[in-house]
Amino acid sequence: MNALAFKVTRKNGEYVKPTLLPSPRNPAPAFGLLDGIMAGVCLGGLVVLISLLLRG
């Protein structure tokens, strides 16, 4: 998401200078190794729970 900044001078010649500031890029991935491990553990637990409920 970009930001729009304004520079305003009011003493002599009133002018407005808009500037478009680029958004900072985050080099970190959205999902890391620990997130994947946690999702796998939760999904595995859910599969085991459903299999135990269907068996009995």
N, CA, C and O atoms as a Tinker XYZ file with bonds, in Angstrom:
   224  protein
     1  N      0.847000   -1.164000    0.000000    73     2
     2  CA     0.000000    0.000000    0.000000    64     1     3
     3  C      0.899000    1.236000    0.000000    63     2     4     5
     4  O      1.808000    1.357000    0.822000    81     3
     5  N      0.636000    2.135000   -0.917000    73     3     6
     6  CA     1.433000    3.347000   -1.024000    64     5     7
     7  C      0.824000    4.463000   -0.186000    63     6     8     9
     8  O     -0.373000    4.453000    0.105000    81     7
     9  N      1.649000    5.415000    0.195000    73     7    10
    10  CA     1.192000    6.550000    0.989000    64     9    11
    11  C      1.348000    7.819000    0.155000    63    10    12    13
    12  O      2.257000    7.922000   -0.668000    81    11
    13  N      0.480000    8.753000    0.368000    73    11    14
    14  CA     0.531000   10.033000   -0.323000    64    13    15
    15  C      0.878000   11.104000    0.699000    63    14    16    17
    16  O      0.136000   11.321000    1.657000    81    15
    17  N      2.010000   11.775000    0.493000    73    15    18
    18  CA     2.463000   12.813000    1.419000    64    17    19
    19  C      2.403000   14.167000    0.704000    63    18    20    21
    20  O      2.587000   14.243000   -0.511000    81    19
    21  N      2.146000   15.222000    1.461000    73    19    22
    22  CA     2.042000   16.566000    0.902000    64    21    23
    23  C      3.060000   17.479000    1.549000    63    22    24    25
    24  O      3.292000   17.410000    2.756000    81    23
    25  N      3.676000   18.348000    0.730000    73    23    26
    26  CA     4.565000   19.380000    1.250000    64    25    27
    27  C      3.901000   20.713000    0.938000    63    26    28    29
    28  O      3.667000   21.039000   -0.226000    81    27
    29  N      3.601000   21.475000    1.970000    73    27    30
    30  CA     2.858000   22.728000    1.802000    64    29    31
    31  C      3.717000   23.877000    2.296000    63    30    32    33
    32  O      4.253000   23.823000    3.403000    81    31
    33  N      3.851000   24.918000    1.483000    73    31    34
    34  CA     4.563000   26.130000    1.875000    64    33    35
    35  C      3.567000   27.286000    1.878000    63    34    36    37
    36  O      2.866000   27.488000    0.887000    81    35
    37  N      3.488000   28.054000    2.976000    73    35    38
    38  CA     2.498000   29.114000    3.084000    64    37    39
    39  C      3.090000   30.512000    3.220000    63    38    40    41
    40  O      2.348000   31.490000    3.132000    81    39
    41  N      4.380000   30.641000    3.430000    73    39    42
    42  CA     4.953000   31.974000    3.654000    64    41    43
    43  C      4.878000   32.845000    2.398000    63    42    44    45
    44  O      4.209000   33.879000    2.406000    81    43
    45  N      5.555000   32.441000    1.321000    73    43    46
    46  CA     5.624000   33.273000    0.123000    64    45    47
    47  C      4.680000   32.809000   -0.979000    63    46    48    49
    48  O      3.723000   33.504000   -1.317000    81    47
    49  N      4.938000   31.692000   -1.508000    73    47    50
    50  CA     4.112000   31.207000   -2.614000    64    49    51
    51  C      3.403000   29.943000   -2.224000    63    50    52    53
    52  O      3.980000   28.857000   -2.274000    81    51
    53  N      2.158000   30.074000   -1.836000    73    51    54
    54  CA     1.409000   28.906000   -1.354000    64    53    55
    55  C      1.354000   27.842000   -2.445000    63    54    56    57
    56  O      0.768000   28.070000   -3.504000    81    55
    57  N      1.949000   26.703000   -2.199000    73    55    58
    58  CA     1.884000   25.598000   -3.151000    64    57    59
    59  C      1.806000   24.286000   -2.392000    63    58    60    61
    60  O      2.239000   24.176000   -1.245000    81    59
    61  N      1.259000   23.330000   -3.043000    73    59    62
    62  CA     1.134000   21.990000   -2.480000    64    61    63
    63  C      1.886000   21.048000   -3.407000    63    62    64    65
    64  O      1.630000   21.018000   -4.610000    81    63
    65  N      2.803000   20.287000   -2.853000    73    63    66
    66  CA     3.584000   19.338000   -3.640000    64    65    67
    67  C      3.260000   17.918000   -3.154000    63    66    68    69
    68  O      3.770000   17.489000   -2.119000    81    67
    69  N      2.422000   17.195000   -3.888000    73    67    70
    70  CA     2.130000   15.817000   -3.485000    64    69    71
    71  C      3.271000   14.877000   -3.873000    63    70    72    73
    72  O      3.878000   15.018000   -4.934000    81    71
    73  N      3.546000   13.929000   -3.003000    73    71    74
    74  CA     4.592000   12.943000   -3.242000    64    73    75
    75  C      4.038000   11.561000   -2.930000    63    74    76    77
    76  O      3.399000   11.353000   -1.898000    81    75
    77  N      4.287000   10.631000   -3.823000    73    75    78
    78  CA     3.845000    9.257000   -3.614000    64    77    79
    79  C      4.990000    8.465000   -3.016000    63    78    80    81
    80  O      6.026000    8.282000   -3.655000    81    79
    81  N      4.803000    7.989000   -1.773000    73    79    82
    82  CA     5.827000    7.222000   -1.079000    64    81    83
    83  C      5.565000    5.735000   -1.281000    63    82    84    85
    84  O      4.465000    5.266000   -0.992000    81    83
    85  N      6.545000    4.986000   -1.769000    73    83    86
    86  CA     6.325000    3.548000   -1.962000    64    85    87
    87  C      6.239000    2.820000   -0.626000    63    86    88    89
    88  O      6.836000    3.227000    0.370000    81    87
    89  N      5.490000    1.751000   -0.638000    73    87    90
    90  CA     5.348000    0.973000    0.589000    64    89    91
    91  C      6.622000    0.166000    0.829000    63    90    92    93
    92  O      7.287000   -0.249000   -0.120000    81    91
    93  N      6.957000   -0.052000    2.094000    73    91    94
    94  CA     8.140000   -0.873000    2.384000    64    93    95
    95  C      7.848000   -2.329000    2.057000    63    94    96    97
    96  O      6.772000   -2.844000    2.361000    81    95
    97  N      8.799000   -2.969000    1.447000    73    95    98
    98  CA     8.638000   -4.380000    1.092000    64    97    99
    99  C      9.138000   -5.242000    2.238000    63    98   100   101
   100  O     10.240000   -5.043000    2.751000    81    99
   101  N      8.316000   -6.196000    2.630000    73    99   102
   102  CA     8.684000   -7.103000    3.710000    64   101   103
   103  C      9.304000   -8.355000    3.090000    63   102   104   105
   104  O      8.603000   -9.110000    2.417000    81   103
   105  N     10.594000   -8.591000    3.299000    73   103   106
   106  CA    11.222000   -9.756000    2.674000    64   105   107
   107  C     10.876000  -11.085000    3.346000    63   106   108   109
   108  O     11.158000  -12.150000    2.796000    81   107
   109  N     10.270000  -11.029000    4.526000    73   107   110
   110  CA     9.940000  -12.264000    5.250000    64   109   111
   111  C      8.747000  -12.947000    4.584000    63   110   112   113
   112  O      7.806000  -12.270000    4.171000    81   111
   113  N      8.770000  -14.264000    4.474000    73   111   114
   114  CA     7.632000  -14.968000    3.883000    64   113   115
   115  C      6.425000  -14.910000    4.814000    63   114   116   117
   116  O      6.571000  -14.709000    6.020000    81   115
   117  N      5.248000  -15.085000    4.254000    73   115   118
   118  CA     4.024000  -15.009000    5.055000    64   117   119
   119  C      3.937000  -16.186000    6.020000    63   118   120   121
   120  O      3.491000  -16.024000    7.156000    81   119
   121  N      4.364000  -17.377000    5.574000    73   119   122
   122  CA     4.312000  -18.561000    6.422000    64   121   123
   123  C      5.719000  -19.126000    6.545000    63   122   124   125
   124  O      6.387000  -19.387000    5.545000    81   123
   125  N      6.155000  -19.308000    7.768000    73   123   126
   126  CA     7.484000  -19.847000    8.010000    64   125   127
   127  C      7.434000  -21.332000    8.299000    63   126   128   129
   128  O      6.391000  -21.974000    8.175000    81   127
   129  N      8.562000  -21.856000    8.681000    73   127   130
   130  CA     8.674000  -23.292000    8.968000    64   129   131
   131  C      7.829000  -23.682000   10.176000    63   130   132   133
   132  O      7.147000  -24.707000   10.157000    81   131
   133  N      7.876000  -22.865000   11.224000    73   131   134
   134  CA     7.094000  -23.192000   12.428000    64   133   135
   135  C      5.597000  -23.146000   12.159000    63   134   136   137
   136  O      4.842000  -23.940000   12.719000    81   135
   137  N      5.163000  -22.225000   11.311000    73   135   138
   138  CA     3.741000  -22.163000   10.968000    64   137   139
   139  C      3.308000  -23.433000   10.237000    63   138   140   141
   140  O      2.218000  -23.950000   10.478000    81   139
   141  N      4.161000  -23.930000    9.347000    73   139   142
   142  CA     3.850000  -25.154000    8.626000    64   141   143
   143  C      3.801000  -26.361000    9.542000    63   142   144   145
   144  O      2.944000  -27.232000    9.390000    81   143
   145  N      4.732000  -26.414000   10.503000    73   143   146
   146  CA     4.748000  -27.525000   11.460000    64   145   147
   147  C      3.489000  -27.502000   12.322000    63   146   148   149
   148  O      2.867000  -28.538000   12.556000    81   147
   149  N      3.123000  -26.321000   12.789000    73   147   150
   150  CA     1.923000  -26.209000   13.628000    64   149   151
   151  C      0.665000  -26.578000   12.856000    63   150   152   153
   152  O     -0.221000  -27.237000   13.399000    81   151
   153  N      0.576000  -26.163000   11.601000    73   151   154
   154  CA    -0.591000  -26.516000   10.789000    64   153   155
   155  C     -0.639000  -28.026000   10.571000    63   154   156   157
   156  O     -1.714000  -28.626000   10.605000    81   155
   157  N      0.521000  -28.641000   10.347000    73   155   158
   158  CA     0.559000  -30.091000   10.166000    64   157   159
   159  C      0.148000  -30.844000   11.409000    63   158   160   161
   160  O     -0.580000  -31.833000   11.324000    81   159
   161  N      0.603000  -30.391000   12.562000    73   159   162
   162  CA     0.241000  -31.042000   13.826000    64   161   163
   163  C     -1.258000  -30.904000   14.086000    63   162   164   165
   164  O     -1.906000  -31.864000   14.504000    81   163
   165  N     -1.801000  -29.737000   13.846000    73   163   166
   166  CA    -3.241000  -29.535000   14.071000    64   165   167
   167  C     -4.073000  -30.371000   13.104000    63   166   168   169
   168  O     -5.079000  -30.966000   13.492000    81   167
   169  N     -3.648000  -30.413000   11.850000    73   167   170
   170  CA    -4.381000  -31.197000   10.865000    64   169   171
   171  C     -4.276000  -32.691000   11.178000    63   170   172   173
   172  O     -5.255000  -33.425000   11.046000    81   171
   173  N     -3.106000  -33.130000   11.587000    73   171   174
   174  CA    -2.940000  -34.539000   11.968000    64   173   175
   175  C     -3.789000  -34.908000   13.162000    63   174   176   177
   176  O     -4.395000  -35.980000   13.186000    81   175
   177  N     -3.842000  -34.039000   14.151000    73   175   178
   178  CA    -4.689000  -34.287000   15.315000    64   177   179
   179  C     -6.155000  -34.340000   14.956000    63   178   180   181
   180  O     -6.909000  -35.137000   15.514000    81   179
   181  N     -6.559000  -33.501000   14.030000    73   179   182
   182  CA    -7.953000  -33.504000   13.595000    64   181   183
   183  C     -8.296000  -34.794000   12.860000    63   182   184   185
   184  O     -9.383000  -35.343000   13.036000    81   183
   185  N     -7.378000  -35.271000   12.043000    73   183   186
   186  CA    -7.604000  -36.538000   11.324000    64   185   187
   187  C     -7.708000  -37.690000   12.312000    63   186   188   189
   188  O     -8.582000  -38.545000   12.173000    81   187
   189  N     -6.836000  -37.723000   13.300000    73   187   190
   190  CA    -6.884000  -38.791000   14.309000    64   189   191
   191  C     -8.194000  -38.723000   15.089000    63   190   192   193
   192  O     -8.815000  -39.756000   15.344000    81   191
   193  N     -8.620000  -37.524000   15.469000    73   191   194
   194  CA    -9.865000  -37.369000   16.218000    64   193   195
   195  C    -11.066000  -37.829000   15.403000    63   194   196   197
   196  O    -11.947000  -38.513000   15.924000    81   195
   197  N    -11.105000  -37.462000   14.150000    73   195   198
   198  CA   -12.234000  -37.883000   13.298000    64   197   199
   199  C    -12.218000  -39.394000   13.087000    63   198   200   201
   200  O    -13.270000  -40.032000   13.099000    81   199
   201  N    -11.028000  -39.973000   12.893000    73   199   202
   202  CA   -10.960000  -41.432000   12.700000    64   201   203
   203  C    -11.395000  -42.178000   13.965000    63   202   204   205
   204  O    -12.037000  -43.225000   13.869000    81   203
   205  N    -11.059000  -41.660000   15.138000    73   203   206
   206  CA   -11.489000  -42.303000   16.390000    64   205   207
   207  C    -12.994000  -42.171000   16.580000    63   206   208   209
   208  O    -13.632000  -43.088000   17.098000    81   207
   209  N    -13.573000  -41.040000   16.168000    73   207   210
   210  CA   -15.012000  -40.865000   16.304000    64   209   211
   211  C    -15.767000  -41.761000   15.334000    63   210   212   213
   212  O    -16.829000  -42.277000   15.679000    81   211
   213  N    -15.244000  -41.956000   14.134000    73   211   214
   214  CA   -15.937000  -42.786000   13.146000    64   213   215
   215  C    -15.779000  -44.274000   13.455000    63   214   216   217
   216  O    -16.643000  -45.075000   13.100000    81   215
   217  N    -14.687000  -44.645000   14.111000    73   215   218
   218  CA   -14.433000  -46.047000   14.425000    64   217   219
   219  C    -15.372000  -46.537000   15.531000    63   218   220   221
   220  O    -15.896000  -47.649000   15.464000    81   219
   221  N    -15.576000  -45.704000   16.538000    73   219   222
   222  CA   -16.339000  -46.137000   17.696000    64   221   223
   223  C    -17.750000  -45.859000   17.569000    63   222   224
   224  O    -18.524000  -46.170000   18.475000    81   223
